[in-house]
Amino acid sequence: MAPIFAVLLLFFGTAAQAQAPPTASDIAGYEGLHRAAHEDDVAAIRRLAEAGADLDARDASKRTPAHVAAFASNDAALRALAEAGADMNALDGGVYDVVTIAAVANDPELVSLALELGNRPDNVTSVYDGTALIAAAHLGHHEVVRRLIAGGAPLDHVNNLGWTALMEAVVLGDGGPDHTATVRALVVAGADTSIPDYEGATPLRHAEARGYPEIVDIIRSGG
């Protein structure tokens, strides 16, 4: 493995750990909308919103109630917050929005809901200047990838490590069924297979080097 690529791979290996769900201590200290969001208490959300509560208030880690609802997979709470006027594109302290939280959690229904409620699929998220699609592709969450593609996610966004969603599905994947399905979804949707990494290697070259024959066939054949 080339030195620069090895450093990037080591650096990016921490990215999936960058999201910070509320801790037990955070949850114990929640009041108002943050507590209602965590508990999926729609009635409380509506009551507090009508009373003028700050829908985009931040906890110590800059999570809004919408972020808290997303981390808890509380669809009803998220919808109630959005209907009350909460910002669906807010970024928390880790630079994550609701849809990227849902993508990392492999929660396709929450991904679709977030998009329906106005969360933009092209938001640049994380300290790596990625997207929800890149995060999902990295993890092999192929159904999430398909829903993000259908929702208009940019296929060829390049993060600050020089990787697209397709590149991540290859170089950070294991070549198994989930990452193979992810690659297929991206290629069929029209992802540019020629975009190289910082060292000039394409996804095809990486797939060949790793011995992923099915992924090689997908990239060569266009799906």
C-alpha distance (Angstrom), angle and dihedral (degrees) to the residues before:
residue distance angle dihedral
M1 . . .
A2 3.79 . .
P3 3.83 114.8 .
I4 3.81 97.9 -118.3
F5 3.80 92.3 47.5
A6 3.81 91.3 47.9
V7 3.79 90.9 53.9
L8 3.81 91.9 48.5
L9 3.80 91.8 48.7
L10 3.79 91.6 50.9
F11 3.80 90.9 46.2
F12 3.78 94.3 47.9
G13 3.80 93.2 46.0
T14 3.80 87.6 82.8
A15 3.80 94.7 53.2
A16 3.79 96.5 88.6
Q17 3.79 87.9 55.6
A18 3.80 93.8 52.4
Q19 3.80 96.2 90.5
A20 3.78 113.0 92.6
P21 3.81 116.3 -156.2
P22 3.80 115.7 -162.2
T23 3.78 111.8 -78.2
A24 3.80 124.2 -132.4
S25 3.78 87.4 -101.0
D26 3.81 91.7 51.5
I27 3.79 91.2 49.9
A28 3.79 93.1 48.0
G29 3.80 89.3 55.3
Y30 3.79 97.3 46.7
E31 3.77 119.8 117.8
G32 3.77 134.8 171.5
L33 3.77 117.3 0.9
H34 3.79 95.0 -2.7
R35 3.79 90.4 57.6
A36 3.79 92.9 42.9
A37 3.82 90.3 50.4
H38 3.79 92.4 50.5
E39 3.80 91.6 47.6
D40 3.81 94.0 44.7
D41 3.79 88.4 -124.0
V42 3.80 103.0 163.3
A43 3.79 94.5 175.0
A44 3.80 91.0 55.1
I45 3.80 91.6 47.3
R46 3.80 91.4 53.1
R47 3.80 92.7 44.9
L48 3.79 93.3 49.0
A49 3.80 92.7 44.7
E50 3.79 91.2 51.7
A51 3.80 88.9 50.4
G52 3.80 90.4 56.4
A53 3.80 101.9 -101.9
D54 3.79 115.4 167.9
L55 3.80 103.3 -98.9
D56 3.79 92.0 -162.1
A57 3.80 99.4 43.1
R58 3.80 114.3 148.2
D59 3.78 131.0 -131.6
A60 3.81 122.7 -148.2
S61 3.82 90.6 -75.3
K62 3.81 92.9 46.0
R63 3.81 93.3 -106.0
T64 3.78 114.9 152.6
P65 3.81 120.9 -148.9
A66 3.82 86.9 -97.7
H67 3.80 90.6 58.5
V68 3.79 90.1 48.9
A69 3.81 90.9 50.9
A70 3.80 89.9 49.8
F71 3.79 94.2 50.0
A72 3.82 88.2 50.7
S73 3.84 92.2 45.8
N74 3.79 88.8 -125.1
D75 3.79 102.8 159.1
A76 3.80 96.2 175.1
A77 3.80 92.1 52.1
L78 3.79 91.6 48.5
R79 3.79 91.9 51.1
A80 3.80 91.7 48.2
L81 3.80 91.2 50.7
A82 3.80 92.0 48.9
E83 3.79 92.3 47.6
A84 3.79 88.8 51.9
G85 3.81 90.5 53.7
A86 3.80 105.5 -95.0
D87 3.80 116.7 160.5
M88 3.81 107.2 -102.5
N89 3.80 91.7 -169.6
A90 3.79 98.9 54.4
L91 3.80 117.0 130.3
D92 3.79 122.0 -139.6
G93 3.80 126.5 -141.6
G94 3.80 90.8 -78.7
V95 3.83 89.5 52.7
Y96 3.81 93.5 -109.1
D97 3.79 129.2 138.9
V98 3.79 127.8 -156.1
V99 3.80 96.3 -94.0
T100 3.81 93.1 51.2
I101 3.80 90.2 49.2
A102 3.81 88.1 52.4
A103 3.81 91.7 45.7
V104 3.80 93.2 53.9
A105 3.82 90.2 46.3
N106 3.84 89.4 53.7
D107 3.79 90.7 -124.4
P108 3.84 105.7 149.0
E109 3.79 94.6 177.3
L110 3.79 92.1 53.6
V111 3.81 89.9 46.6
S112 3.80 90.4 54.7
L113 3.79 91.7 45.6
A114 3.79 92.8 49.8
L115 3.80 90.5 52.1
E116 3.81 90.9 46.7
L117 3.80 89.7 52.3
G118 3.79 93.0 53.4
N119 3.79 105.6 -90.0
R120 3.80 103.8 150.2
P121 3.82 114.2 -125.9
D122 3.81 91.0 -149.0
N123 3.78 96.9 59.2
V124 3.80 112.2 132.4
T125 3.78 106.2 -126.1
S126 3.81 140.3 178.9
V127 3.79 127.9 27.2
Y128 3.82 85.8 -79.5
D129 3.83 92.5 65.9
G130 3.78 90.8 -120.8
T131 3.80 134.2 141.3
A132 3.78 137.0 -123.9
L133 3.82 87.9 -99.9
I134 3.79 92.5 55.6
A135 3.81 90.9 48.5
A136 3.80 92.1 50.4
A137 3.80 93.5 45.5
H138 3.79 91.3 50.2
L139 3.80 89.5 57.0
G140 3.80 97.1 40.6
H141 3.80 94.1 -116.5
H142 3.78 93.1 156.4
E143 3.81 99.6 172.4
V144 3.80 89.1 51.9
V145 3.80 88.5 48.3
R146 3.80 90.7 53.2
R147 3.80 92.2 49.7
L148 3.78 92.7 48.4
I149 3.79 90.6 49.4
A150 3.80 90.2 50.2
G151 3.80 88.3 49.4
G152 3.80 92.6 55.8
A153 3.79 103.1 -97.8
P154 3.82 112.3 169.9
L155 3.80 107.5 -102.6
D156 3.78 98.7 -157.9
H157 3.80 105.2 39.7
V158 3.81 108.9 144.0
N159 3.80 116.4 -147.3
N160 3.78 125.0 -145.4
L161 3.80 90.5 -88.9
G162 3.78 90.2 59.7
W163 3.80 97.5 -107.7
T164 3.79 133.1 128.6
A165 3.80 124.8 -155.8
L166 3.81 89.1 -96.7
M167 3.79 92.5 50.9
E168 3.78 91.3 50.6
A169 3.79 92.8 49.2
V170 3.79 87.6 57.2
V171 3.79 105.4 36.8
L172 3.81 97.5 35.7
G173 3.80 95.4 34.4
D174 3.78 128.9 85.8
G175 3.79 98.5 -130.3
G176 3.80 90.2 -113.1
P177 3.81 129.8 130.2
D178 3.81 96.6 -77.7
H179 3.79 96.5 50.8
T180 3.80 91.0 39.8
A181 3.81 90.1 54.5
T182 3.80 88.4 47.5
V183 3.79 92.2 52.8
R184 3.80 90.8 47.6
A185 3.82 92.1 51.5
L186 3.79 91.7 50.3
V187 3.80 95.7 45.0
V188 3.81 94.2 45.7
A189 3.81 89.1 49.7
G190 3.80 89.9 55.7
A191 3.79 105.1 -98.8
D192 3.80 110.5 171.2
T193 3.81 105.6 -106.2
S194 3.81 92.6 -170.5
I195 3.81 98.2 66.5
P196 3.82 105.5 112.6
D197 3.78 132.0 -155.1
Y198 3.80 122.2 -109.9
E199 3.81 90.1 -79.1
G200 3.79 94.3 52.5
A201 3.81 97.8 -104.7
T202 3.80 117.2 138.5
P203 3.82 126.2 -144.8
L204 3.81 88.1 -104.0
R205 3.77 92.0 55.5
H206 3.80 91.4 49.7
A207 3.80 91.9 48.0
E208 3.80 90.5 50.9
A209 3.81 91.9 47.8
R210 3.80 91.7 50.7
G211 3.80 94.9 47.8
Y212 3.81 97.5 -116.0
P213 3.84 100.3 149.5
E214 3.81 96.9 173.4
I215 3.78 91.8 51.4
V216 3.79 89.8 46.7
D217 3.82 89.3 53.9
I218 3.80 92.2 48.4
I219 3.78 93.2 51.7
R220 3.80 93.6 44.6
S221 3.80 94.8 46.5
G222 3.80 97.7 39.5
G223 3.78 93.5 -115.2
